[in-house]
Amino acid sequence: MRVWALVATLGVALYGCTTNTVNVPTPAPLPAPVAQRPSLEPALPGPWRITKTEWTKADEDGFGEFVRRIAESGCTTTIACMQSAANFYHDSDPPFLFHADCAKWAYMLRAYYASKNGLPFSYVDRVASDAADPRFAMTSNRVLERRDIVDGGTGSNTVAILKAVHDQVSTATFRMDAGEQGALLQDFYSPKIQPGSIHAGTAIYDINGHVMLVYEITSDGSILYVDAHPDESVTRGAYGPQVPNTPQSLGAGFKNFRPLQLVGAERRADGSYIGGHVVLTANDAIADFSLEQYRGNTPDAKEGAKDDAGNAQYRYNNAPLDFYEYVRAAMSKGSYAFNPVYEMEVAMGSLCRDAKEGTAEADARVKAGLASLHADLAKAASQWAMRDLRVVYRGVSLKQTLADTYAAAERSCVKSSDGAQVAASAFDRFESPETDVSNLIARIDDNAPFSGMRPVGY
């Protein structure tokens, strides 16, 4: 039992994650799944034995389902998530505490799932960086060393491996140029923005120091994620402009675990594999590898424009869109519609935590987030005035509903001083013409005549 005590002591070195998300309202009603959800097979207690040489699509779907069940359970800490029925495999575990922050959470869930399903696993355990703190380097980190999980003949100790993963990975492991391939490959690849390529189990990396895991894609293209924080809390959110679309060289955005294969292993009579080593698949051999999230999807997207993400252009059915609109349109297969009230609730909920945090980095995110919300609402208000059918609202007055929603968000987001609540909203200090959402809402005309404009085809 001594080895289990090692994991019970984890958590003292959690680092590398910002806390820029909170629980957000889920679109209601969520659409019913269009296909039957994957099933999970029970696991037996014991060491990690490898019985498969590679991850199949069924294994990837199973990992996504494993993440989805945890997210949907409502569990609120990494320990609670893994010790409760939210974790399908918890009955096969000896007693131990699953401590993790955001980056460690993504890796440890992957390794844990592999251990329960006889799968091979490999990860970057050391990176090289040009910065003193590789989590926030302004240039790409590089793979310095990898570790393969192979069976030496007696099975692998899952808990010891989880402890090593916990100690050796951080957000620095995600901070790598999505297009670079050295002698040692990174753990992730950049997927094409399309249904099936972004799925439950896909990671989302925010270069401000945070990692999320996708658990659901709704019919309107909303990408829902679950994430962990330095205090080991677990929250949920929806992908949007609060996650910056940044240069390829820092590897932000959507990341899928890279396909891998165990080669050179001996297959024993009991079906387990002993020895061998792990080979990862290169970018050009991955069917849905794409750099479009950094370079755009238009014919003039330049091969060398990896650090020009802000100028990348996106079109869907020949309609020009910004990046976040394009993601929604692509993931919804063209059925995307913008609900300003829901989008405001999501944005304000996510920004409130940053507004109360008060650090320079958090303040920068709030300013950028409010400016983005202001710009999105201005565009939606213009479309609403023309009765563009892409703007969805069902009620008496969009103007009044937005005003009430914004006021409620401001009232609920109050700063605390020495443990006491104060009256001022945490958003008050961010007011500027570019972020004055209240004034923008006041100018919305609910009674504008229908212009006859039809929506641009998505």
MIROSE-732652 format. One record per residue (C-alpha): residue in three letters; z, x negated, y. Coordinates in steps of 0.1 Angstrom, whole numbers. Example, Ala and Ser with C-alpha at 12.3 -4.5 7.8 and 13.67 -1.06 7.14 Angstrom:
# residues 2
NODE  rest     pz     px     py
NODE   ALA     78   -123    -45
NODE   SER     71   -137    -11
//
This chain:
# residues 458
NODE  rest     pz     px     py
NODE   MET      0      0      0
NODE   ARG      3    -30     23
NODE   VAL    -34    -29     33
NODE   TRP    -31      7     45
NODE   ALA     -4     -3     69
NODE   LEU    -29    -25     86
NODE   VAL    -49      5     97
NODE   ALA    -18     24    107
NODE   THR    -12     -2    134
NODE   LEU    -46      1    149
NODE   GLY    -50     14    184
NODE   VAL    -34    -13    205
NODE   ALA    -67    -29    214
NODE   LEU    -88      1    223
NODE   TYR   -112     -8    251
NODE   GLY   -147     -4    264
NODE   CYS   -149     34    270
NODE   THR   -148     53    303
NODE   THR   -134     88    303
NODE   ASN   -162    106    320
NODE   THR   -163    138    300
NODE   VAL   -142    168    294
NODE   ASN   -144    199    272
NODE   VAL   -172    221    286
NODE   PRO   -182    256    280
NODE   THR   -207    261    252
NODE   PRO   -238    282    259
NODE   ALA   -232    317    247
NODE   PRO   -244    329    224
NODE   LEU   -254    299    204
NODE   PRO   -286    305    184
NODE   ALA   -283    308    146
NODE   PRO   -295    277    128
NODE   VAL   -332    279    120
NODE   ALA   -326    262     86
NODE   GLN   -298    260     61
NODE   ARG   -273    233     70
NODE   PRO   -270    203     47
NODE   SER   -243    204     20
NODE   LEU   -217    176     16
NODE   GLU   -206    163    -18
NODE   PRO   -169    157    -25
NODE   ALA   -159    120    -28
NODE   LEU   -134    105    -53
NODE   PRO   -105     83    -43
NODE   GLY   -110     46    -49
NODE   PRO   -128     16    -35
NODE   TRP   -162     16    -18
NODE   ARG   -188     14    -46
NODE   ILE   -225     12    -36
NODE   THR   -246     35    -58
NODE   LYS   -277     38    -35
NODE   THR   -298     10    -20
NODE   GLU   -309     28     12
NODE   TRP   -302     58     34
NODE   THR   -326     87     27
NODE   LYS   -333    116     50
NODE   ALA   -308    136     30
NODE   ASP   -282    110     37
NODE   GLU   -290    110     74
NODE   ASP   -288    148     74
NODE   GLY   -255    146     56
NODE   PHE   -241    122     82
NODE   GLY   -252    146    109
NODE   GLU   -235    175     92
NODE   PHE   -203    154     88
NODE   VAL   -202    147    125
NODE   ARG   -211    184    133
NODE   ARG   -182    197    113
NODE   ILE   -158    175    131
NODE   ALA   -171    185    165
NODE   GLU   -171    222    157
NODE   SER   -135    221    144
NODE   GLY   -120    217    179
NODE   CYS    -98    188    167
NODE   THR    -85    169    198
NODE   THR    -76    133    186
NODE   THR    -93    109    162
NODE   ILE    -63    109    140
NODE   ALA    -61    147    138
NODE   CYS    -99    149    132
NODE   MET    -97    126    102
NODE   GLN    -65    140     87
NODE   SER    -74    177     89
NODE   ALA    -99    198     71
NODE   ALA   -123    189    100
NODE   ASN   -130    158     79
NODE   PHE   -147    170     47
NODE   TYR   -135    140     28
NODE   HIS    -99    138     39
NODE   ASP    -86    149      4
NODE   SER    -99    117    -11
NODE   ASP    -81     94     14
NODE   PRO    -47     77     10
NODE   PRO    -24     81     41
NODE   PHE    -37     61     70
NODE   LEU    -43     66    108
NODE   PHE    -79     66    121
NODE   HIS    -76     51    155
NODE   ALA   -108     47    176
NODE   ASP   -123     49    210
NODE   CYS   -159     59    218
NODE   ALA   -179     29    205
NODE   LYS   -155     23    176
NODE   TRP   -156     61    168
NODE   ALA   -194     60    163
NODE   TYR   -194     30    140
NODE   MET   -163     39    121
NODE   LEU   -175     74    113
NODE   ARG   -208     59    101
NODE   ALA   -190     33     79
NODE   TYR   -165     59     66
NODE   TYR   -194     83     56
NODE   ALA   -212     55     39
NODE   SER   -181     46     19
NODE   LYS   -178     82      7
NODE   ASN   -214     85     -4
NODE   GLY   -220     51    -21
NODE   LEU   -243     39      7
NODE   PRO   -249      3     20
NODE   PHE   -237     -6     54
NODE   SER   -243    -35     79
NODE   TYR   -232    -40    115
NODE   VAL   -233    -65    143
NODE   ASP   -199    -81    144
NODE   ARG   -205   -107    172
NODE   VAL   -227   -106    203
NODE   ALA   -238   -133    227
NODE   SER   -237   -124    264
NODE   ASP   -244   -140    298
NODE   ALA   -213   -122    313
NODE   ALA   -176   -129    310
NODE   ASP   -172    -92    299
NODE   PRO   -201    -84    277
NODE   ARG   -194    -46    280
NODE   PHE   -207    -47    315
NODE   ALA   -232    -75    315
NODE   MET   -262    -70    338
NODE   THR   -285    -86    313
NODE   SER   -291    -77    277
NODE   ASN   -265    -89    251
NODE   ARG   -279   -105    219
NODE   VAL   -270   -103    182
NODE   LEU   -251   -134    172
NODE   GLU   -238   -124    138
NODE   ARG   -241    -95    113
NODE   ARG   -219    -85     85
NODE   ASP   -233    -68     53
NODE   ILE   -210    -46     32
NODE   VAL   -218    -55     -4
NODE   ASP   -198    -51    -36
NODE   GLY   -186    -84    -51
NODE   GLY   -178    -67    -84
NODE   THR   -145    -49    -78
NODE   GLY   -156    -25    -50
NODE   SER   -149    -29    -13
NODE   ASN   -117    -20      5
NODE   THR   -127      7     29
NODE   VAL    -96      5     51
NODE   ALA    -99    -32     56
NODE   ILE   -136    -27     65
NODE   LEU   -127      0     90
NODE   LYS   -101    -22    106
NODE   ALA   -127    -50    109
NODE   VAL   -152    -26    125
NODE   HIS   -125    -14    149
NODE   ASP   -117    -50    160
NODE   GLN   -153    -63    162
NODE   VAL   -174    -36    179
NODE   SER   -173    -22    214
NODE   THR   -197     -8    240
NODE   ALA   -210    -44    243
NODE   THR   -226    -39    208
NODE   PHE   -247    -11    223
NODE   ARG   -258    -31    254
NODE   MET   -290    -46    241
NODE   ASP   -326    -44    251
NODE   ALA   -341    -15    232
NODE   GLY   -374    -33    227
NODE   GLU   -362    -68    218
NODE   GLN   -362    -80    182
NODE   GLY   -347   -114    174
NODE   ALA   -340   -132    141
NODE   LEU   -311   -107    137
NODE   LEU   -318    -71    144
NODE   GLN   -295    -48    164
NODE   ASP   -279    -18    147
NODE   PHE   -299      9    166
NODE   TYR   -334     18    176
NODE   SER   -348     39    204
NODE   PRO   -362     73    191
NODE   LYS   -390     94    204
NODE   ILE   -377    124    225
NODE   GLN   -386    151    200
NODE   PRO   -369    175    177
NODE   GLY   -359    158    145
NODE   SER   -358    123    160
NODE   ILE   -328    132    182
NODE   HIS   -304    150    159
NODE   ALA   -268    153    148
NODE   GLY   -255    118    144
NODE   THR   -277    103    172
NODE   ALA   -256     81    195
NODE   ILE   -259     83    233
NODE   TYR   -249     52    253
NODE   ASP   -239     53    290
NODE   ILE   -240     18    305
NODE   ASN   -209     26    326
NODE   GLY   -190     21    293
NODE   HIS   -191     51    271
NODE   VAL   -207     63    238
NODE   MET   -212     98    225
NODE   LEU   -225    113    192
NODE   VAL   -248    142    192
NODE   TYR   -236    171    170
NODE   GLU   -260    200    179
NODE   ILE   -293    208    195
NODE   THR   -295    244    207
NODE   SER   -327    264    209
NODE   ASP   -330    259    247
NODE   GLY   -329    221    242
NODE   SER   -293    215    252
NODE   ILE   -279    184    235
NODE   LEU   -243    188    226
NODE   TYR   -221    158    219
NODE   VAL   -186    148    207
NODE   ASP   -168    117    220
NODE   ALA   -136     98    218
NODE   HIS   -117     81    246
NODE   PRO    -93     51    251
NODE   ASP    -63     75    246
NODE   GLU    -79     85    213
NODE   SER    -86    121    226
NODE   VAL   -117    138    213
NODE   THR   -138    160    237
NODE   ARG   -171    177    237
NODE   GLY   -199    179    263
NODE   ALA   -235    185    270
NODE   TYR   -261    158    278
NODE   GLY   -274    157    314
NODE   PRO   -277    136    346
NODE   GLN   -241    124    342
NODE   VAL   -255    100    317
NODE   PRO   -277     77    338
NODE   ASN   -313     70    327
NODE   THR   -313     33    331
NODE   PRO   -335      3    323
NODE   GLN   -346     -6    288
NODE   SER   -330    -40    291
NODE   LEU   -295    -25    289
NODE   GLY   -303     -1    261
NODE   ALA   -289     31    275
NODE   GLY   -296     65    263
NODE   PHE   -304     78    228
NODE   LYS   -299     55    198
NODE   ASN   -304     61    161
NODE   PHE   -288     39    135
NODE   ARG   -315     16    122
NODE   PRO   -329     22     86
NODE   LEU   -317     -4     62
NODE   GLN   -320    -14     25
NODE   LEU   -299    -33      0
NODE   VAL   -321    -58    -17
NODE   GLY   -315    -84    -45
NODE   ALA   -285    -64    -59
NODE   GLU   -278    -61    -96
NODE   ARG   -276    -25   -109
NODE   ARG   -248    -21   -135
NODE   ALA   -246      4   -163
NODE   ASP   -223     27   -143
NODE   GLY   -250     30   -116
NODE   SER   -233      8    -90
NODE   TYR   -249    -22    -73
NODE   ILE   -233    -56    -71
NODE   GLY   -242    -84    -47
NODE   GLY   -275    -85    -27
NODE   HIS   -280    -84     10
NODE   VAL   -290    -59     36
NODE   VAL   -325    -59     52
NODE   LEU   -330    -38     84
NODE   THR   -363    -21     94
NODE   ALA   -382    -36    123
NODE   ASN   -392    -13    152
NODE   ASP   -429    -12    144
NODE   ALA   -421      1    109
NODE   ILE   -400     30    121
NODE   ALA   -422     61    124
NODE   ASP   -403     76    154
NODE   PHE   -395     45    173
NODE   SER   -404     49    209
NODE   LEU   -396     35    244
NODE   GLU   -406     66    262
NODE   GLN   -371     73    274
NODE   TYR   -374     42    295
NODE   ARG   -411     40    303
NODE   GLY   -423     77    305
NODE   ASN   -449     95    284
NODE   THR   -479     95    306
NODE   PRO   -511     75    298
NODE   ASP   -503     49    325
NODE   ALA   -468     41    311
NODE   LYS   -468      3    313
NODE   GLU   -459    -19    284
NODE   GLY   -440    -42    308
NODE   ALA   -421    -16    328
NODE   LYS   -389    -19    308
NODE   ASP   -368    -23    339
NODE   ASP   -385      5    359
NODE   ALA   -369     35    343
NODE   GLY   -363     52    377
NODE   ASN   -401     54    383
NODE   ALA   -411     65    348
NODE   GLN   -432     97    348
NODE   TYR   -429    125    323
NODE   ARG   -452    155    315
NODE   TYR   -448    183    291
NODE   ASN   -479    205    285
NODE   ASN   -493    188    315
NODE   ALA   -464    199    338
NODE   PRO   -447    171    357
NODE   LEU   -409    170    350
NODE   ASP   -381    147    357
NODE   PHE   -365    129    328
NODE   TYR   -337    154    321
NODE   GLU   -361    183    324
NODE   TYR   -384    166    300
NODE   VAL   -357    161    274
NODE   ARG   -348    198    276
NODE   ALA   -384    208    274
NODE   ALA   -392    185    245
NODE   MET   -361    193    225
NODE   SER   -366    231    230
NODE   LYS   -403    229    219
NODE   GLY   -412    243    253
NODE   SER   -388    272    254
NODE   TYR   -365    255    279
NODE   ALA   -351    276    308
NODE   PHE   -327    265    335
NODE   ASN   -295    286    339
NODE   PRO   -280    274    372
NODE   VAL   -246    289    366
NODE   TYR   -242    273    332
NODE   GLU   -256    239    345
NODE   MET   -230    240    373
NODE   GLU   -201    247    350
NODE   VAL   -211    218    328
NODE   ALA   -217    194    357
NODE   MET   -185    203    375
NODE   GLY   -164    201    344
NODE   SER   -177    166    335
NODE   LEU   -173    153    371
NODE   CYS   -138    166    375
NODE   ARG   -123    140    352
NODE   ASP   -140    112    371
NODE   ALA   -130    127    405
NODE   LYS    -93    126    395
NODE   GLU    -96     91    379
NODE   GLY   -101     75    413
NODE   THR   -116     42    403
NODE   ALA   -146     27    421
NODE   GLU   -168     32    391
NODE   ALA   -156     68    386
NODE   ASP   -162     76    423
NODE   ALA   -197     62    421
NODE   ARG   -204     85    391
NODE   VAL   -190    115    410
NODE   LYS   -212    108    441
NODE   ALA   -243    104    419
NODE   GLY   -234    135    399
NODE   LEU   -229    157    429
NODE   ALA   -261    145    445
NODE   SER   -279    152    412
NODE   LEU   -263    187    410
NODE   HIS   -273    194    446
NODE   ALA   -309    183    440
NODE   ASP   -312    204    408
NODE   LEU   -298    235    425
NODE   ALA   -321    230    455
NODE   LYS   -350    230    431
NODE   ALA   -337    260    411
NODE   ALA   -331    279    444
NODE   SER   -367    273    454
NODE   GLN   -380    284    420
NODE   TRP   -357    314    420
NODE   ALA   -371    325    454
NODE   MET   -405    325    438
NODE   ARG   -392    343    407
NODE   ASP   -403    314    385
NODE   LEU   -394    326    350
NODE   ARG   -381    292    340
NODE   VAL   -349    300    361
NODE   VAL   -327    322    340
NODE   TYR   -300    344    355
NODE   ARG   -288    378    345
NODE   GLY   -266    394    370
NODE   VAL   -264    411    404
NODE   SER   -264    381    427
NODE   LEU   -272    345    417
NODE   LYS   -259    334    452
NODE   GLN   -225    350    448
NODE   THR   -221    339    411
NODE   LEU   -228    303    420
NODE   ALA   -205    305    450
NODE   ASP   -177    319    428
NODE   THR   -183    294    401
NODE   TYR   -183    264    425
NODE   ALA   -151    276    442
NODE   ALA   -133    281    409
NODE   ALA   -143    246    398
NODE   GLU   -130    231    430
NODE   ARG    -97    250    428
NODE   SER    -91    239    392
NODE   CYS    -99    203    399
NODE   VAL    -68    192    419
NODE   LYS    -54    157    422
NODE   SER    -18    149    413
NODE   SER      5    127    434
NODE   ASP     35    112    416
NODE   GLY     32    139    390
NODE   ALA     31    168    414
NODE   GLN      0    189    420
NODE   VAL    -14    189    455
NODE   ALA    -36    215    472
NODE   ALA    -67    194    480
NODE   SER    -96    195    456
NODE   ALA   -104    162    440
NODE   PHE   -140    167    452
NODE   ASP   -131    170    489
NODE   ARG   -135    133    496
NODE   PHE   -171    132    483
NODE   GLU   -185    157    508
NODE   SER   -218    146    525
NODE   PRO   -251    163    533
NODE   GLU   -265    151    499
NODE   THR   -236    166    480
NODE   ASP   -228    198    501
NODE   VAL   -233    222    473
NODE   SER   -214    250    491
NODE   ASN   -238    249    520
NODE   LEU   -268    249    497
NODE   ILE   -256    280    478
NODE   ALA   -250    298    511
NODE   ARG   -287    294    519
NODE   ILE   -300    310    487
NODE   ASP   -319    342    493
NODE   ASP   -313    367    465
NODE   ASN   -337    391    481
NODE   ALA   -368    369    485
NODE   PRO   -399    389    476
NODE   PHE   -417    381    444
NODE   SER   -445    357    453
NODE   GLY   -466    364    423
NODE   MET   -462    328    411
NODE   ARG   -462    324    374
NODE   PRO   -442    295    357
NODE   VAL   -460    263    350
NODE   GLY   -467    262    313
NODE   TYR   -441    243    293
//
